[in-house]
Every structure is written in C-alpha cells, then in structure tokens.
Amino acid sequence: TMNIRPARPEDLISMQHCNQLCLPETYRLKFYFLRIVSHPQLSYVAEDGHGGIAGYVLAKMKDQDANNPKDQSKVGLITSLAVKRSYRRLGLAKKLMQQSLQAMTECFQADCAVLHVRKSNRVAINLYTHAMGFKEVMIEPSYYCDGEDAYLMR
C-alpha cells in the first residue's frame, strides 16, 4: 500500500532521483531543499511499503507581485510532480496534487493554483484538465531549457 505524507529534508535525495528518472528538467538539491523549507506544508511524497519514494509533488506559494500591490490574490504554484514509471496508473499523481492543493487552501488561504506543463505531455495535461479541473491560461513559448513551449494552467 502507498502512503502519502509530507516531504521531509531527508527525502531530498530520493525525490531528486525520482525526478531524474521521470522528467527532462532536473534540479539541484538546493532547489528541493528551499521548497521544502519555505513551505513545508505543501510538498508531499508517495511512499511504497518499503519506505521507498514512488513519487512526489513540490509546491510553494507565489510571492506577492511587488509591481502590482493592488493584487493581493494568494496563488499556489505546483513546481514539480513526478511518479516513477512502475507506480503509474495508481492515481498517485492525483492524490499528491490533491494533498498539496488542499494544504494551499487550508494553510495559506490560496485563491487558486497554477502550474506549467509541456505542450507534448498529454498524460499530465489530461490529469490537470479532466481530473483536477485546471484550464489552459496561455502558452509560454520556449519555457523549458530544451526550447519546448509550456501551457500555463490555472
């Protein structure tokens, strides 16, 4: 059975390994550490029966826009979501997202959440739109390091 729990600093290496197996974008350990430390309530891992990390979600609250002080909306940002191939189709990505989105609302009174997704990532787009109710807001050209465009979804 899978256990979804808040991510801890000691999960960092496993989360980074999961990211390297699953996603073309990889991050330095410092990136994960800063996410977990800045908003520890928002990042979760899916743990298999042996304590291994099957997947994770990393998230934060976006900083208020200094250029637009009137805009006081509280926006959560899903930074990274990954599930190892052998654990896919178990609904883990959805469960991880739900936990994070719920925590954004309960802990930080988030008005909405946003995320970026590769235009070619049909499986993820399907999850976000059909299962999670996200909508495409705009295309961000060459958002990813390799030049691929992203959908910004809310």
DSSP file with accessible surface (Angstrom, degrees, kcal/mol):
  #  RESIDUE AA STRUCTURE BP1 BP2  ACC     N-H-->O    O-->H-N    N-H-->O    O-->H-N    TCO  KAPPA ALPHA  PHI   PSI    X-CA   Y-CA   Z-CA
    1    1 A T              0   0  166      0, 0.0     2,-0.3     0, 0.0     0, 0.0   0.000 360.0 360.0 360.0 151.9    0.0    0.0    0.0
    2    2 A M        -     0   0   60     46,-0.1     2,-0.5    47,-0.1    46,-0.2  -0.728 360.0-157.3 -97.2 141.7    1.0    3.6   -0.7
    3    3 A N  E     -A   47   0A  81     44,-2.5    44,-3.1    -2,-0.3     2,-0.6  -0.978   3.0-156.2-119.3 124.1    1.4    6.2    2.0
    4    4 A I  E     +A   46   0A  34     -2,-0.5    42,-0.2    42,-0.2    52,-0.0  -0.899  29.4 155.9 -98.8 124.6    1.2    9.9    1.1
    5    5 A R  E     -A   45   0A  21     40,-2.3    40,-2.9    -2,-0.6     3,-0.1  -0.956  48.4 -77.7-144.0 161.8    2.9   12.1    3.6
    6    6 A P  E     -A   44   0A  67      0, 0.0    38,-0.3     0, 0.0     2,-0.1  -0.313  54.3-108.9 -60.1 142.2    4.6   15.5    3.8
    7    7 A A        -     0   0    7     36,-2.9    36,-0.2    33,-0.2    35,-0.0  -0.445  35.1-160.1 -70.6 145.5    8.0   15.6    2.3
    8    8 A R    >   -     0   0  104     -2,-0.1     3,-2.6    -3,-0.1     4,-0.3  -0.895  32.7-105.6-123.6 159.4   10.9   16.0    4.7
    9    9 A P  G >  S+     0   0   64      0, 0.0     3,-1.8     0, 0.0     4,-0.3   0.853 119.0  61.6 -53.9 -33.4   14.5   17.1    4.2
   10   10 A E  G 3  S+     0   0  135      1,-0.3     4,-0.3     2,-0.1     3,-0.2   0.621  95.8  61.9 -72.1  -8.2   15.8   13.5    4.4
   11   11 A D  G <> S+     0   0   11     -3,-2.6     4,-2.7     1,-0.2    -1,-0.3   0.541  76.6  97.4 -84.6  -8.4   13.6   12.7    1.3
   12   12 A L  H <> S+     0   0   20     -3,-1.8     4,-2.7    -4,-0.3     5,-0.2   0.876  80.4  47.1 -55.1 -46.8   15.6   15.1   -0.8
   13   13 A I  H  > S+     0   0  108     -4,-0.3     4,-2.4    -3,-0.2    -1,-0.2   0.932 115.1  46.7 -63.6 -42.8   18.0   12.6   -2.4
   14   14 A S  H  > S+     0   0   52     -4,-0.3     4,-2.4     2,-0.2    -1,-0.2   0.878 112.3  50.6 -66.0 -38.0   15.1   10.1   -3.2
   15   15 A M  H  X S+     0   0    0     -4,-2.7     4,-2.5     2,-0.2    -2,-0.2   0.927 110.6  48.8 -66.0 -41.7   13.0   12.9   -4.6
   16   16 A Q  H  X S+     0   0   35     -4,-2.7     4,-2.5    -5,-0.3    -2,-0.2   0.917 110.9  50.9 -64.1 -39.8   15.8   14.1   -6.8
   17   17 A H  H  X S+     0   0   90     -4,-2.4     4,-2.0     2,-0.2    -1,-0.2   0.930 109.7  50.0 -62.7 -44.2   16.4   10.5   -8.0
   18   18 A C  H  X S+     0   0    0     -4,-2.4     4,-1.6     1,-0.2    -2,-0.2   0.924 110.6  50.7 -60.0 -43.0   12.7   10.2   -8.9
   19   19 A N  H  X S+     0   0    0     -4,-2.5     4,-3.0     1,-0.2    -2,-0.2   0.926 108.3  51.4 -61.6 -43.7   12.9   13.5  -10.8
   20   20 A Q  H  < S+     0   0  103     -4,-2.5    -1,-0.2     1,-0.2    -2,-0.2   0.867 112.0  47.2 -65.5 -33.2   15.9   12.3  -12.8
   21   21 A L  H  < S+     0   0  100     -4,-2.0    -1,-0.2    -5,-0.2    -2,-0.2   0.809 124.6  29.7 -72.4 -31.8   14.1    9.1  -13.8
   22   22 A C  H  < S+     0   0   26     -4,-1.6    -2,-0.2    -5,-0.2    -3,-0.2   0.765 111.7  48.4-104.5 -32.3   10.9   10.8  -14.8
   23   23 A L     <  -     0   0   37     -4,-3.0    -1,-0.1    -5,-0.2    59,-0.0  -0.894  59.2-139.4-124.1 148.3   11.5   14.3  -16.1
   24   24 A P  S    S+     0   0   88      0, 0.0     2,-0.5     0, 0.0    -1,-0.1   0.808  91.2  73.8 -70.6 -28.7   13.7   16.0  -18.6
   25   25 A E        -     0   0   31     -6,-0.1     2,-0.4    -3,-0.0    -2,-0.1  -0.764  67.3-173.2 -86.2 128.6   14.2   19.0  -16.2
   26   26 A T        -     0   0   81     -2,-0.5     2,-0.3    -6,-0.0   -10,-0.0  -0.900   6.0-153.8-120.4 151.6   16.4   18.2  -13.3
   27   27 A Y        -     0   0   56     -2,-0.4     2,-0.1   -11,-0.1    -7,-0.1  -0.864  21.5-106.2-120.8 155.4   17.0   20.5  -10.3
   28   28 A R    >>  -     0   0  208     -2,-0.3     3,-1.2     1,-0.1     4,-1.1  -0.429  36.6-110.4 -73.5 157.2   19.8   20.9   -7.9
   29   29 A L  H 3> S+     0   0   64      1,-0.3     4,-2.7     2,-0.2     5,-0.2   0.860 117.6  64.6 -56.3 -35.6   19.3   19.6   -4.4
   30   30 A K  H 3> S+     0   0  149      1,-0.2     4,-2.9     2,-0.2    -1,-0.3   0.872  96.4  57.6 -57.0 -36.7   19.2   23.2   -3.1
   31   31 A F  H <> S+     0   0   45     -3,-1.2     4,-1.9     2,-0.2    -1,-0.2   0.944 110.1  42.3 -60.1 -47.4   16.0   23.8   -5.2
   32   32 A Y  H  X S+     0   0    0     -4,-1.1     4,-2.7     1,-0.2     5,-0.3   0.924 113.4  53.1 -64.7 -44.3   14.2   21.0   -3.4
   33   33 A F  H  X S+     0   0   93     -4,-2.7     4,-2.7     1,-0.2     5,-0.3   0.936 108.7  48.8 -59.2 -45.6   15.6   22.0    0.0
   34   34 A L  H  X S+     0   0   86     -4,-2.9     4,-2.6     1,-0.2     5,-0.3   0.892 111.6  50.2 -64.2 -38.5   14.4   25.6   -0.5
   35   35 A R  H  X S+     0   0   40     -4,-1.9     4,-2.1    -5,-0.2    -1,-0.2   0.946 113.7  44.3 -62.6 -48.2   10.9   24.4   -1.5
   36   36 A I  H  < S+     0   0    5     -4,-2.7    -2,-0.2     1,-0.2    -1,-0.2   0.907 118.2  44.0 -66.7 -38.0   10.5   22.1    1.5
   37   37 A V  H  < S+     0   0   82     -4,-2.7    -1,-0.2    -5,-0.3    -2,-0.2   0.896 114.0  48.5 -75.2 -37.7   11.9   24.7    3.9
   38   38 A S  H  < S+     0   0   62     -4,-2.6    -2,-0.2    -5,-0.3    -1,-0.2   0.902 134.3   9.1 -74.1 -38.3   10.0   27.7    2.6
   39   39 A H    ><  +     0   0   31     -4,-2.1     3,-2.2    -5,-0.3     4,-0.5  -0.545  69.4 169.0-138.4  71.2    6.5   25.9    2.5
   40   40 A P  T 3  S+     0   0   63      0, 0.0     3,-0.5     0, 0.0   -33,-0.2   0.754  74.1  64.4 -61.9 -19.2    6.9   22.6    4.3
   41   41 A Q  T 3  S+     0   0   76      1,-0.2    62,-0.1    -3,-0.1    19,-0.1   0.634  99.0  54.1 -74.8 -14.5    3.1   22.1    4.3
   42   42 A L  S <  S+     0   0    0     -3,-2.2     2,-0.4    17,-0.2    -1,-0.2   0.570  88.2  77.5-104.7 -11.8    2.8   21.9    0.5
   43   43 A S        +     0   0    1     -3,-0.5   -36,-2.9    -4,-0.5     2,-0.3  -0.878  56.4 179.0-107.4 135.9    5.2   19.2   -0.7
   44   44 A Y  E     -AB   6  57A  26     13,-1.5    13,-2.5    -2,-0.4     2,-0.3  -0.905  15.9-151.7-132.3 156.3    4.4   15.5   -0.4
   45   45 A V  E     -AB   5  56A   0    -40,-2.9   -40,-2.3    -2,-0.3     2,-0.5  -0.935  15.0-135.7-124.0 152.1    5.8   12.2   -1.2
   46   46 A A  E     -AB   4  55A   0      9,-2.6     8,-3.2    -2,-0.3     9,-1.2  -0.950  27.1-161.0-103.1 123.5    4.2    8.8   -2.1
   47   47 A E  E     -AB   3  53A  35    -44,-3.1   -44,-2.5    -2,-0.5     6,-0.2  -0.901   6.9-139.7-111.2 132.5    6.0    6.1   -0.1
   48   48 A D    >   -     0   0   23      4,-2.8     3,-2.1    -2,-0.4   -46,-0.1  -0.226  41.6 -86.1 -80.6 179.2    5.8    2.4   -1.1
   49   49 A G  T 3  S+     0   0   63      1,-0.3    -1,-0.1     2,-0.1   -47,-0.1   0.669 128.2  52.8 -62.0 -16.1    5.5   -0.3    1.5
   50   50 A H  T 3  S-     0   0  180      2,-0.1    -1,-0.3     0, 0.0     3,-0.1   0.253 121.7-101.3-103.7  10.4    9.3   -0.5    1.9
   51   51 A G  S <  S+     0   0   43     -3,-2.1     2,-0.2     1,-0.3    -2,-0.1   0.557  77.4 140.1  82.1   7.3    9.8    3.3    2.6
   52   52 A G        -     0   0   27      1,-0.1    -4,-2.8     2,-0.0     2,-0.7  -0.528  58.8-111.3 -81.5 153.5   10.9    4.0   -1.0
   53   53 A I  E     +B   47   0A   5     -6,-0.2    -6,-0.2    -2,-0.2     3,-0.1  -0.761  34.4 175.0 -89.1 117.7    9.8    7.1   -2.7
   54   54 A A  E     -     0   0A   0     -8,-3.2    30,-3.2    -2,-0.7     2,-0.3   0.675  66.8 -23.3 -92.2 -22.5    7.4    6.3   -5.6
   55   55 A G  E     -BC  46  83A   0     -9,-1.2    -9,-2.6    28,-0.3    -1,-0.3  -0.978  58.0-156.7-175.0 170.6    6.6    9.9   -6.4
   56   56 A Y  E     -BC  45  82A   0     26,-2.5    26,-2.2    -2,-0.3     2,-0.4  -0.987  10.6-146.2-155.0 161.3    6.4   13.5   -5.1
   57   57 A V  E     -BC  44  81A   0    -13,-2.5   -13,-1.5    -2,-0.3     2,-0.4  -0.996  14.1-162.6-129.9 134.6    4.9   16.9   -5.6
   58   58 A L  E     + C   0  80A   0     22,-3.1    21,-2.3    -2,-0.4    22,-1.6  -0.973  21.6 158.9-113.9 134.7    6.8   20.1   -4.9
   59   59 A A  E     + C   0  78A   0     -2,-0.4     2,-0.3    19,-0.3    19,-0.2  -0.963  16.0 179.0-150.9 164.8    4.9   23.3   -4.4
   60   60 A K  E     - C   0  77A  36     17,-2.1    17,-3.4    -2,-0.3     2,-0.4  -0.943  36.9 -98.3-153.3 170.7    5.1   26.8   -2.9
   61   61 A M  E     - C   0  76A  16     -2,-0.3    15,-0.2    15,-0.2     2,-0.1  -0.845  45.7-115.6 -93.3 136.3    3.1   29.9   -2.6
   62   62 A K        -     0   0  105     13,-3.3    13,-0.3    -2,-0.4     2,-0.1  -0.433  32.2-106.9 -69.7 145.3    4.0   32.6   -5.2
   63   63 A D        -     0   0  130      1,-0.1    -1,-0.1    -2,-0.1     2,-0.0  -0.422  42.7 -95.5 -67.1 147.2    5.4   35.8   -3.8
   64   64 A Q        -     0   0   89      1,-0.1     2,-0.8    -2,-0.1    -1,-0.1  -0.365  44.7-104.6 -60.9 145.0    3.1   38.8   -4.0
   65   65 A D    >   -     0   0   75      6,-0.4     3,-1.5     3,-0.3     6,-0.2  -0.628  28.8-163.8 -78.5 108.6    3.7   40.9   -7.1
   66   66 A A  T 3  S+     0   0   91     -2,-0.8    -1,-0.2     1,-0.3    -2,-0.0   0.804  89.0  57.2 -64.1 -27.7    5.6   43.9   -5.9
   67   67 A N  T 3  S+     0   0  152      1,-0.3    -1,-0.3     2,-0.1     3,-0.1   0.605 112.4  41.9 -77.5 -11.7    4.8   45.7   -9.2
   68   68 A N    X   +     0   0   72     -3,-1.5     3,-1.8     3,-0.1    -3,-0.3  -0.566  63.7 168.1-135.7  70.8    1.1   45.2   -8.6
   69   69 A P  T 3  S+     0   0   93      0, 0.0    -1,-0.1     0, 0.0    -2,-0.1   0.746  75.0  64.8 -62.4 -21.5    0.4   46.0   -4.9
   70   70 A K  T 3  S+     0   0  195      1,-0.1     2,-1.2    -3,-0.1    -2,-0.0   0.793  83.8  83.9 -69.0 -27.3   -3.4   46.0   -5.5
   71   71 A D    <   +     0   0   65     -3,-1.8    -6,-0.4    -6,-0.2    -3,-0.1  -0.654  48.2 161.8 -82.0  98.9   -3.3   42.4   -6.5
   72   72 A Q        +     0   0  124     -2,-1.2    -1,-0.2    -8,-0.1    -2,-0.1   0.170  23.5 138.9-100.4  15.4   -3.5   40.6   -3.1
   73   73 A S        -     0   0   41      1,-0.1     2,-0.7    37,-0.0    37,-0.1  -0.345  51.4-133.0 -65.2 143.1   -4.5   37.3   -4.6
   74   74 A K        -     0   0   89     35,-0.3    37,-3.3   -10,-0.1    38,-1.3  -0.885  27.4-172.1-101.0 115.9   -2.8   34.3   -3.0
   75   75 A V  E     - d   0 112A  16     -2,-0.7   -13,-3.3   -13,-0.3     2,-0.3  -0.935  12.8-151.2-118.3 124.5   -1.6   31.9   -5.6
   76   76 A G  E     -Cd  61 113A   0     36,-2.7    38,-2.5    -2,-0.5     2,-0.5  -0.640  11.9-151.2 -86.7 150.3   -0.1   28.5   -5.1
   77   77 A L  E     -Cd  60 114A  28    -17,-3.4   -17,-2.1    -2,-0.3     2,-0.8  -0.979   8.2-149.5-127.8 118.5    2.4   27.1   -7.6
   78   78 A I  E     +Cd  59 115A   9     36,-2.5    38,-0.5    -2,-0.5   -19,-0.3  -0.802  21.4 179.7 -81.3 113.8    2.9   23.4   -8.3
   79   79 A T  E     -     0   0A  31    -21,-2.3     2,-0.3    -2,-0.8   -20,-0.2   0.867  58.6  -2.4 -87.3 -41.3    6.6   23.4   -9.2
   80   80 A S  E     -C   58   0A   7    -22,-1.6   -22,-3.1     2,-0.0     2,-0.4  -0.980  53.4-176.9-157.5 138.7    7.2   19.7   -9.9
   81   81 A L  E     +C   57   0A  23     -2,-0.3     2,-0.3   -24,-0.2   -24,-0.2  -0.993  15.3 164.0-139.1 128.5    5.3   16.5   -9.9
   82   82 A A  E     -C   56   0A   5    -26,-2.2   -26,-2.5    -2,-0.4     2,-0.4  -0.994  16.5-173.8-148.5 141.6    6.7   13.1  -10.7
   83   83 A V  E     -C   55   0A  13     -2,-0.3   -28,-0.3   -28,-0.2     5,-0.1  -0.999  36.2-110.6-132.5 130.8    5.7    9.4  -10.3
   84   84 A K    >   -     0   0   45    -30,-3.2     3,-2.3    -2,-0.4     4,-0.2  -0.307  30.4-115.7 -60.0 145.8    8.1    6.5  -11.1
   85   85 A R  G >  S+     0   0  189      1,-0.3     3,-1.8     2,-0.2    -1,-0.1   0.855 112.7  57.0 -53.9 -42.0    7.0    4.5  -14.1
   86   86 A S  G 3  S+     0   0  101      1,-0.3    -1,-0.3     3,-0.0    -2,-0.1   0.636 109.4  47.5 -69.4 -10.4    6.4    1.3  -12.2
   87   87 A Y  G X  S+     0   0   55     -3,-2.3     3,-0.6   -33,-0.2     5,-0.4   0.234  86.3 119.2-111.8  11.9    4.0    3.1  -10.0
   88   88 A R  T <   +     0   0   95     -3,-1.8    -4,-0.0     1,-0.2    -3,-0.0  -0.276  61.1  36.2 -77.3 165.2    1.9    4.9  -12.6
   89   89 A R  T 3  S+     0   0  230      1,-0.1    -1,-0.2    -2,-0.0    -4,-0.0   0.690  87.2 102.3  67.3  20.5   -1.8    4.4  -13.2
   90   90 A L  S <  S-     0   0   97     -3,-0.6    -2,-0.1     0, 0.0    -1,-0.1   0.294  98.1-109.6-107.4   2.9   -2.4    4.0   -9.5
   91   91 A G  S  > S+     0   0   37      3,-0.0     4,-2.2     4,-0.0     5,-0.2   0.651  78.4 132.4  80.0  14.3   -3.8    7.5   -9.1
   92   92 A L  H  >  +     0   0    5     -5,-0.4     4,-3.0     2,-0.2     5,-0.2   0.907  67.4  53.2 -67.9 -41.7   -0.7    8.7   -7.1
   93   93 A A  H  > S+     0   0   26      1,-0.2     4,-2.6     2,-0.2     5,-0.2   0.940 111.5  47.1 -59.7 -43.5   -0.2   11.9   -9.1
   94   94 A K  H  > S+     0   0   80      1,-0.2     4,-2.9     2,-0.2    -1,-0.2   0.931 113.1  48.2 -63.7 -44.4   -3.8   12.9   -8.5
   95   95 A K  H  X S+     0   0  106     -4,-2.2     4,-2.3     2,-0.2    -2,-0.2   0.912 112.0  49.1 -63.7 -42.3   -3.5   12.1   -4.8
   96   96 A L  H  X S+     0   0    0     -4,-3.0     4,-2.1     2,-0.2    -1,-0.2   0.943 113.3  47.1 -61.7 -46.2   -0.3   14.0   -4.4
   97   97 A M  H  X S+     0   0    0     -4,-2.6     4,-3.1    -5,-0.2     5,-0.3   0.923 110.4  52.5 -60.4 -46.2   -1.8   17.0   -6.2
   98   98 A Q  H  X S+     0   0   86     -4,-2.9     4,-2.6     1,-0.2     5,-0.2   0.916 109.1  49.7 -58.6 -43.5   -5.0   16.9   -4.1
   99   99 A Q  H  X S+     0   0   73     -4,-2.3     4,-2.2     2,-0.2    -1,-0.2   0.931 114.1  44.9 -60.1 -46.5   -2.9   16.9   -0.9
  100  100 A S  H  X S+     0   0    0     -4,-2.1     4,-2.2     2,-0.2    -2,-0.2   0.935 114.3  47.7 -66.4 -45.0   -0.9   19.9   -2.0
  101  101 A L  H  X S+     0   0   36     -4,-3.1     4,-1.8     2,-0.2    -1,-0.2   0.906 111.7  51.0 -64.3 -39.7   -3.8   21.9   -3.3
  102  102 A Q  H  X S+     0   0   97     -4,-2.6     4,-2.9    -5,-0.3     5,-0.2   0.927 109.9  49.7 -63.3 -42.4   -5.8   21.2   -0.1
  103  103 A A  H  X>S+     0   0    5     -4,-2.2     4,-3.0     1,-0.2     5,-0.7   0.876 105.6  57.4 -66.3 -35.1   -2.9   22.4    2.0
  104  104 A M  H  X5S+     0   0    2     -4,-2.2     6,-1.8     1,-0.2     4,-1.3   0.920 113.3  40.3 -58.5 -43.4   -2.6   25.6   -0.1
  105  105 A T  H  X5S+     0   0   82     -4,-1.8     4,-1.3     4,-0.3    -2,-0.2   0.946 121.0  41.3 -71.3 -47.2   -6.2   26.4    0.8
  106  106 A E  H  <5S+     0   0  126     -4,-2.9    -2,-0.2     1,-0.2    -3,-0.2   0.889 126.3  30.6 -71.9 -40.5   -6.1   25.3    4.4
  107  107 A C  H  <5S+     0   0   54     -4,-3.0    -3,-0.2    -5,-0.2    -1,-0.2   0.797 137.1  19.3 -90.0 -32.0   -2.7   26.7    5.4
  108  108 A F  H  <<S-     0   0   49     -4,-1.3    -3,-0.2    -5,-0.7    -2,-0.2   0.309  92.6-122.6-125.4   6.4   -2.3   29.7    3.1
  109  109 A Q     <  -     0   0  111     -4,-1.3   -35,-0.3    -6,-0.2    -4,-0.3   0.892  40.2-163.7  51.8  42.4   -5.9   30.5    2.0
  110  110 A A        -     0   0   15     -6,-1.8   -35,-0.2     1,-0.2    -1,-0.2  -0.313  19.9-156.9 -60.1 137.3   -4.9   30.2   -1.6
  111  111 A D  S    S-     0   0  107    -37,-3.3     2,-0.3     1,-0.3   -36,-0.2   0.762  73.1 -20.4 -82.3 -31.4   -7.3   31.7   -4.1
  112  112 A C  E     -d   75   0A  34    -38,-1.3   -36,-2.7    -8,-0.1     2,-0.3  -0.961  60.6-124.8-163.2 173.8   -6.1   29.5   -6.9
  113  113 A A  E     -d   76   0A  12     -2,-0.3     2,-0.3   -38,-0.2   -36,-0.2  -0.968  19.0-164.7-130.9 149.4   -3.1   27.3   -8.0
  114  114 A V  E     +d   77   0A   4    -38,-2.5   -36,-2.5    -2,-0.3     2,-0.3  -0.887   8.8 173.3-128.2 161.0   -1.1   27.5  -11.2
  115  115 A L  E     -dE  78 153A   2     38,-1.8    38,-2.9    -2,-0.3     2,-0.4  -0.974  25.2-126.8-157.8 161.5    1.4   25.2  -12.9
  116  116 A H  E     - E   0 152A  40    -38,-0.5     2,-0.3    -2,-0.3    36,-0.2  -0.921  26.1-178.8-110.8 144.3    3.4   24.8  -16.1
  117  117 A V  E     - E   0 151A   5     34,-1.8    34,-2.8    -2,-0.4     2,-0.1  -0.997  33.7-102.8-142.8 142.2    3.2   21.7  -18.3
  118  118 A R  E >   - E   0 150A  21     -2,-0.3     3,-1.7    32,-0.2    32,-0.2  -0.418  27.3-129.6 -60.6 138.7    5.0   20.7  -21.5
  119  119 A K  T 3  S+     0   0   69     30,-1.9    -1,-0.1     1,-0.3    31,-0.1   0.802 109.5  52.3 -59.3 -27.8    2.7   21.0  -24.5
  120  120 A S  T 3  S+     0   0   75     29,-0.3     2,-1.9     1,-0.1    -1,-0.3   0.563  81.8  97.0 -86.1  -6.9    3.7   17.5  -25.5
  121  121 A N    <>  +     0   0   59     -3,-1.7     4,-2.5     1,-0.2     5,-0.2  -0.500  43.6 165.5 -88.6  77.3    2.8   16.0  -22.1
  122  122 A R  H  > S+     0   0  193     -2,-1.9     4,-2.6     1,-0.2    -1,-0.2   0.849  71.1  55.7 -61.6 -38.0   -0.7   14.7  -23.0
  123  123 A V  H  > S+     0   0  108     -3,-0.2     4,-2.1     2,-0.2    -1,-0.2   0.949 112.1  42.4 -62.4 -46.5   -0.9   12.4  -19.9
  124  124 A A  H  > S+     0   0   13      2,-0.2     4,-2.9     1,-0.2     5,-0.2   0.929 113.3  52.0 -66.4 -43.4   -0.2   15.3  -17.5
  125  125 A I  H  X S+     0   0   19     -4,-2.5     4,-2.8     1,-0.2     5,-0.3   0.922 109.4  51.3 -59.9 -41.1   -2.5   17.7  -19.4
  126  126 A N  H  X>S+     0   0   84     -4,-2.6     4,-2.3    -5,-0.2     5,-1.0   0.930 110.7  48.1 -60.4 -46.1   -5.3   15.1  -19.2
  127  127 A L  I  X>S+     0   0   33     -4,-2.1     5,-1.6     3,-0.2     4,-1.0   0.951 114.8  44.9 -58.8 -50.8   -4.8   14.8  -15.4
  128  128 A Y  I  <5S+     0   0   19     -4,-2.9     6,-3.3     3,-0.2    -2,-0.2   0.903 122.3  35.0 -65.4 -41.5   -4.8   18.5  -14.8
  129  129 A T  I  X5S+     0   0   38     -4,-2.8     4,-0.8     4,-0.2    -3,-0.2   0.965 128.9  28.4 -80.8 -50.4   -7.8   19.3  -17.0
  130  130 A H  I  <5S+     0   0  151     -4,-2.3    -3,-0.2    -5,-0.3    -2,-0.1   0.921 132.0  29.2 -81.3 -42.9  -10.1   16.3  -16.6
  131  131 A A  I  <<S+     0   0   41     -5,-1.0    -3,-0.2    -4,-1.0    -1,-0.1   0.811 131.9  30.2 -88.7 -30.4   -9.2   15.1  -13.1
  132  132 A M  T  4<S-     0   0   34     -5,-1.6    -3,-0.2    -6,-0.2    -2,-0.1   0.485  97.4-121.8-112.2  -6.7   -8.2   18.3  -11.4
  133  133 A G     <  +     0   0   48     -4,-0.8    -4,-0.2    -6,-0.3     2,-0.1   0.680  54.6 152.6  77.6  17.7  -10.2   21.0  -13.2
  134  134 A F        -     0   0   13     -6,-3.3     2,-0.3    -7,-0.2    -1,-0.2  -0.476  28.7-152.9 -77.5 154.5   -7.3   23.1  -14.4
  135  135 A K        -     0   0  148     19,-2.4    19,-2.3    -2,-0.1     2,-0.4  -0.949  23.7-105.2-125.4 150.1   -7.7   25.3  -17.5
  136  136 A E  E     +F  153   0A  98     -2,-0.3    17,-0.2    17,-0.2     3,-0.1  -0.590  35.2 177.6 -73.1 126.3   -5.1   26.4  -20.0
  137  137 A V  E     -     0   0A  76     15,-3.4     2,-0.3     1,-0.4    16,-0.2   0.839  59.2 -31.9 -95.4 -46.3   -4.5   30.2  -19.5
  138  138 A M  E     -F  152   0A  96     14,-1.2    14,-3.0     2,-0.0     2,-0.5  -0.979  56.9-101.8-164.0 168.1   -1.8   30.8  -22.0
  139  139 A I  E     -F  151   0A  73     -2,-0.3    12,-0.2    12,-0.2    10,-0.0  -0.880  24.6-155.1-100.3 131.6    1.2   29.3  -23.9
  140  140 A E  E >   -F  150   0A  55     10,-3.4    10,-2.3    -2,-0.5     3,-1.1  -0.926  23.0-133.3-105.6 107.2    4.6   30.3  -22.6
  141  141 A P  T 3  S-     0   0   97      0, 0.0     7,-0.1     0, 0.0     8,-0.1  -0.294  79.0  -4.1 -64.5 142.2    7.0   29.9  -25.6
  142  142 A S  T 3  S+     0   0   80      5,-0.5     7,-0.3     1,-0.1     6,-0.2   0.818  80.9 153.6  47.5  42.2   10.3   28.1  -25.0
  143  143 A Y    <   +     0   0  105     -3,-1.1     6,-0.2     5,-0.5     2,-0.2   0.858  52.4  67.0 -67.8 -35.9    9.6   27.8  -21.3
  144  144 A Y  S >  S-     0   0   25      4,-2.2     3,-2.5     1,-0.1     6,-0.0  -0.532  93.1-111.7 -92.2 157.8   11.7   24.7  -20.9
  145  145 A C  T 3  S+     0   0  137      1,-0.3    -1,-0.1    -2,-0.2  -120,-0.0   0.797 117.6  54.5 -54.5 -34.6   15.5   24.5  -21.3
  146  146 A D  T 3  S-     0   0  103      2,-0.1    -1,-0.3     1,-0.0    -3,-0.1   0.385 123.0-103.9 -85.5   5.1   15.3   22.4  -24.4
  147  147 A G  S <  S+     0   0   37     -3,-2.5    -5,-0.5     1,-0.3    -4,-0.2   0.390  71.1 145.0  95.1  -4.3   13.0   25.1  -26.1
  148  148 A E        -     0   0   47     -6,-0.2    -4,-2.2    -7,-0.1    -5,-0.5  -0.410  49.1-117.4 -71.0 145.1    9.7   23.3  -25.7
  149  149 A D        -     0   0   49     -7,-0.3   -30,-1.9    -6,-0.2     2,-0.3  -0.392  25.6-146.8 -74.3 157.6    6.6   25.5  -25.0
  150  150 A A  E     -EF 118 140A   0    -10,-2.3   -10,-3.4   -32,-0.2     2,-0.5  -0.924   9.0-132.5-121.6 149.3    4.6   25.2  -21.9
  151  151 A Y  E     -EF 117 139A  44    -34,-2.8   -34,-1.8    -2,-0.3     2,-0.6  -0.877  18.7-142.8 -88.1 133.5    0.9   25.7  -21.1
  152  152 A L  E     -EF 116 138A  22    -14,-3.0   -15,-3.4    -2,-0.5   -14,-1.2  -0.885  26.8-168.5 -90.1 125.1    0.3   27.8  -18.0
  153  153 A M  E      EF 115 136A   0    -38,-2.9   -38,-1.8    -2,-0.6   -17,-0.2  -0.907 360.0 360.0-119.8 148.9   -2.7   26.3  -16.3
  154  154 A R              0   0  133    -19,-2.3   -19,-2.4    -2,-0.3   -40,-0.2  -0.993 360.0 360.0-133.9 360.0   -4.8   27.6  -13.5
